[in-house]
Amino acid sequence: MASTTVSGIGSGIDTQAIVKALADAEKAPKQQQINTQTTTATTTLSAIGTIKSALETFRAAIAKLNTQASFNGLAATSSDDKVAKITLADGASAGNYALEVTQLATASKIASKVYSGTSTSVNSSGEAQTLTIGQGDATYSVSIAAGATLQQARDTINGQLQSKGITANIVTDASGSRLVFSSTKMGEGTDLTLGGDSELATDTQVIAKPQNAKYTLDGLALESKSNTITGAVSGVNIELVAAGKSSLSVSTNNDTLKASVQSFVTAYNALMTAINTQTKVTTGANDESAKGATLTGDSTMRSLVNSIRSEVSRSMGSGGLRTLSQLGINTVQKTGLLELDEKKWDAAVKTYGADISGLFTGKDGLLSRMTAATDDYTKAGGILATRQDSLTKQLKELEQSQASLDRRIETLTQTLSKKYNAMDTLVAQLKGTSDSVMTTLNALNNPNKDR
């Protein structure tokens, strides 16, 4: 419990105010240093985090674009998305295909015998039983504990086999409850079977047998174990949705190519805008009162920007198309952002349309090189992560410095308070002595005063 000190009783001087002023004067320089360093470290840490997030977003965007399908100038359409959907992958070429789906691929389902409810025991043997579940050529074993209920058995099975594509669910109706086993694998040869000494393996019922998808493509009869078909047409992915007919088309469409290029420009500009915001210098009227942003002049930011811009301006490949500027993609000198010249693009795509994919994609394409150029900044233990760790450590050290300063000033305050209180007491004593002496002297000077 803190004590209460009454200041200046003896001296009439506000000693507490003096103590506070002395303590504040002692604390101020170090406190200002800590406050300045804390503010700088906090804002820098936030700025580095913003740049790291923007860079990761940029890398994710260009990774998504780094496929031949993104820059091949092709568009895929299905005349009936309720029958089939179509997307493009690498290696696609223009073409039209007549599709007829006669049967979808399905998965296996089997049910256990019926129990009276979910809390009914499925193992009354008094000891653990083994349930073996076959899935095509694979077999898995699950131990069903003695006295386990239907619900407990379900949880045990799912906990062990869900990652294998096998799940168990409880289905209940007026007759009772049973486990229904389902497989995520489709197609012939993926039948589920139950075995072992578990009661769950007795009196099972096949609910659905697995079957292949059956369809014709331009009259050619084909089958698939999955409803997602990736190899029937080179560079084309077909998702079968329902039985029926649909016309699939892969055609040249420069709008899709332009959209991919514009997506790159947009992703690049978003990153550079984020960097510019943290590194810009703001000036007042007549170029006075210039004020830098948090990372103005930061060497890490300069290095990052130089790494990215060098790849954008670099001449690539050996064919006719070697630079982005040939496509009408230019750097705005004032901002460092990219802009797409529509007229130049329209002319360039007629000349270089077939070469655009090679400029952007592949091992030596722009997108791969930009990813490699920024790897050291985003990886675990990389440049930006190291900066963040260093700043976080600095903030913790500043917290410790603040605590140490507070303790030192508290001790100083207590010491000064004791000294000034002692002085005040001494002054009071001296004043008391003075008053007593003066009283005696006055009495001696006036011997007849009381007569």
Residue pairs with C-beta under 8 A, 6 or more apart in sequence:
5 16
5 417
5 421
7 13
7 14
7 15
7 16
7 17
7 424
8 14
8 15
8 16
8 424
9 424
9 428
10 424
10 425
10 426
10 427
10 428
10 429
10 431
11 423
11 424
11 427
11 428
13 424
15 417
15 420
15 421
15 423
15 424
16 417
18 416
18 420
19 413
19 416
19 417
19 420
20 413
22 412
22 416
23 409
23 412
23 413
23 416
26 409
26 412
27 405
27 409
30 401
30 405
31 405
34 398
34 401
34 402
34 405
37 394
37 398
38 395
38 398
38 402
41 391
41 394
41 395
41 398
42 395
43 294
44 294
44 295
44 391
45 388
45 391
45 392
45 395
46 294
47 278
47 293
47 294
47 295
48 295
48 384
48 387
48 388
48 391
49 388
50 274
50 277
50 278
51 274
51 275
51 278
51 295
51 301
51 304
51 384
52 377
52 378
52 384
52 385
52 388
54 270
54 271
54 274
54 275
55 271
55 304
55 374
55 377
55 378
55 384
56 378
57 267
57 270
57 271
58 267
58 268
58 270
58 271
58 374
59 371
59 374
59 378
61 263
61 264
61 267
62 264
62 267
62 367
62 370
62 371
63 367
63 371
64 70
65 71
65 260
65 263
65 264
65 267
65 360
65 361
65 367
66 360
66 361
66 365
66 367
66 368
66 371
67 89
67 90
67 361
68 90
68 91
68 92
68 235
68 357
68 361
68 362
69 88
69 89
69 90
69 92
69 235
70 260
70 357
70 360
70 361
71 257
71 260
71 261
71 356
71 357
71 359
71 360
71 361
72 88
72 92
72 257
72 357
73 252
73 253
73 254
73 256
73 257
73 349
73 353
73 356
74 88
74 92
74 93
74 94
74 250
74 251
74 252
74 253
74 256
75 250
75 251
75 252
75 253
75 255
75 256
76 86
76 87
76 88
76 92
76 236
76 248
76 249
76 250
77 86
77 248
77 249
77 251
78 84
78 85
78 86
78 246
78 247
78 248
78 249
79 246
79 247
79 248
79 249
80 244
80 245
80 246
80 247
81 241
81 246
82 241
82 242
82 244
83 99
83 101
83 240
83 241
83 242
83 243
83 244
83 245
83 246
84 99
84 101
84 238
84 239
84 240
84 241
84 246
84 248
85 238
85 239
85 241
86 236
86 237
86 238
86 239
86 248
86 250
87 236
87 237
87 239
88 235
88 236
88 237
88 250
89 230
89 235
89 236
89 237
90 235
91 234
91 235
92 234
92 235
92 236
92 250
93 234
93 235
93 250
94 250
94 251
94 252
95 233
95 249
95 250
96 247
96 248
96 249
96 250
96 251
97 217
97 218
97 233
97 247
97 248
97 249
98 216
98 217
98 218
98 219
98 245
98 247
98 248
99 215
99 216
99 217
99 238
99 245
99 246
99 247
99 248
100 215
100 216
100 244
100 245
101 213
101 214
101 215
101 240
101 241
101 242
101 243
101 244
101 245
101 246
102 214
102 215
102 216
102 243
103 211
103 212
103 213
103 214
103 215
103 243
104 213
104 227
104 240
104 242
104 243
105 186
105 187
105 210
105 211
105 212
105 213
105 224
105 225
105 226
105 227
105 240
106 186
106 208
106 209
106 210
106 211
107 182
107 183
107 184
107 185
107 186
107 190
107 208
107 210
108 135
108 182
108 183
108 185
108 190
108 191
108 192
108 206
108 208
108 209
108 210
109 180
109 181
109 182
109 183
109 192
109 206
109 207
109 208
110 180
110 181
110 192
110 193
110 194
110 204
110 205
110 206
110 207
111 171
111 178
111 179
111 180
111 181
111 204
111 205
111 207
112 122
112 178
112 179
112 180
112 181
112 194
112 200
112 201
112 203
112 204
113 178
113 199
113 200
113 202
113 203
113 204
113 205
114 175
114 176
114 177
114 178
115 122
115 150
115 176
115 177
115 178
116 176
116 177
117 150
117 172
117 176
117 177
118 149
118 150
118 151
118 170
118 172
118 177
119 149
119 150
119 151
120 149
120 150
120 177
121 147
121 148
121 149
122 144
122 148
122 149
122 150
122 153
122 198
122 199
122 200
123 129
123 144
123 145
123 146
123 147
123 148
123 153
123 198
123 199
124 147
124 199
125 146
125 199
126 146
127 146
128 143
128 144
128 145
128 146
129 143
129 144
129 146
129 196
129 197
129 198
129 199
130 141
130 142
130 143
130 144
130 196
130 197
130 198
131 141
131 142
131 143
131 144
131 153
131 157
131 194
131 195
131 196
131 198
131 200
131 201
132 139
132 140
132 141
132 142
132 194
132 195
132 196
132 201
133 139
133 140
133 141
133 142
133 157
133 161
133 166
133 181
133 192
133 193
133 194
133 195
134 140
134 191
134 192
134 193
134 194
134 195
135 164
135 165
135 166
135 183
135 185
135 190
135 191
135 192
136 185
136 189
136 190
136 191
137 189
138 164
140 160
140 161
140 164
140 166
141 196
142 156
142 157
142 160
142 161
143 156
144 153
144 156
144 198
144 200
145 152
145 156
148 156
150 170
150 177
150 178
150 179
151 170
153 168
153 179
153 200
154 168
154 169
154 170
154 179
157 166
157 167
157 168
157 179
157 181
158 167
158 168
161 167
161 168
165 183
165 184
165 185
166 181
166 182
166 183
166 184
166 192
167 181
167 182
167 184
168 179
168 180
168 181
168 182
169 179
169 180
169 182
170 177
170 178
170 179
170 180
171 177
171 178
171 179
171 180
179 200
180 207
181 192
181 194
182 192
183 190
183 192
183 210
185 210
186 210
186 213
186 225
186 226
186 227
187 210
187 211
187 212
187 213
187 224
187 225
187 226
188 210
188 211
188 212
188 225
189 210
189 225
190 210
190 225
191 209
191 210
194 200
194 201
194 204
195 201
212 223
212 224
212 225
213 223
213 224
213 225
213 226
213 227
213 229
213 240
214 221
214 222
214 223
215 222
215 223
215 224
215 240
216 222
217 232
217 233
222 232
224 232
224 240
227 239
227 240
227 241
228 237
228 238
228 239
228 240
229 237
229 238
229 239
229 240
230 237
232 238
236 248
236 250
238 248
254 349
254 353
257 349
257 353
257 356
258 345
258 349
260 360
261 327
261 329
261 340
261 345
261 356
261 360
262 340
264 360
264 367
265 329
265 338
265 339
265 340
268 308
268 312
268 337
268 338
269 337
269 338
271 308
272 305
272 308
272 335
272 336
272 337
273 337
275 301
275 304
275 305
276 335
276 336
277 293
278 293
278 294
278 295
278 301
279 293
279 295
279 296
279 297
279 298
279 301
280 292
280 293
280 296
281 290
281 291
281 292
281 293
281 296
282 290
282 291
282 292
282 293
283 289
283 290
283 291
284 290
284 291
295 301
300 383
300 384
300 387
304 374
304 377
305 336
307 373
307 374
308 370
308 373
308 374
309 331
309 336
310 373
311 366
311 369
311 370
311 373
312 324
312 331
312 338
312 366
312 370
313 323
313 324
313 331
314 323
314 369
315 322
315 323
316 322
316 323
316 359
316 364
316 365
316 366
317 355
317 358
317 359
317 364
319 355
319 358
320 351
320 352
320 355
321 327
321 348
321 352
321 355
321 356
321 358
321 359
322 359
324 330
324 338
324 359
324 366
326 348
326 352
327 340
327 344
327 345
327 348
327 349
327 352
327 356
327 359
328 340
328 341
328 342
328 343
328 344
328 345
328 348
329 338
329 339
329 340
329 341
329 345
330 338
330 339
330 341
331 337
331 338
332 338
332 339
349 356
358 365
359 365
359 366
360 366
360 367
361 367
361 368
362 368
375 382
376 382
376 383
377 383
377 384
378 384
378 385
379 385
443 449
